[in-house]
Amino acid sequence: MVGYDAWHELFADPEHALECFAFGLSSTCRLRVHSRGSFEYKWTVEVKHGEAWVEDSTTGLIFYPFWRREQIRYRCNTVINDEQ
C-alpha cells in the first residue's frame, strides 16, 4: 500500500508500488485536499500534463460535516523535479 496523507492505493506488484511512491515525491504530482471546516474528507491525486492538472484518483469519506464551508488545499512535494 502506498499513501499520500489519507489517499491510498494497494499494489500487488512491489515495482508498481515503488513507482507510485516516487511519483508522490515528484513535482508532477499533487494532492488536492477537500475539507469542511477543519474536517478533511476527500483526497485527490492530480498529475501535471503541460500547464494543466488532471485528476487521477480520489479517496474520500462518506460521512462528513457537509453543512460547513468547503476549503480546498493543495499539497505537493518537489524532491524529484521532473519538469524539464
Steps between C-alpha positions, in 0.01 A plus 500: 500500500617850412340801662519877470330640810166308510501414127621143448526225242581131528753332270568133433828580321772658719651678197170679427480599867852644485415694182190644672708594806758678282222674305371644829840666554504657153403849391243358254284360782286689746229412748179706504350488851135593560384591848185630663593720791815330632379149403681350199280264301627461141848457351568506124832424333560726201756465219653797317467480120659808345352794690183317611436282804292187426321285761635147536320338793304595811455361850224640716283456806125442488413694814627855549355834617357602161335811647836666570678722248722308258871570473743354248874483560779357287798302628802431284851364540785611280769254607512373140476787250388338175374819333782544250 
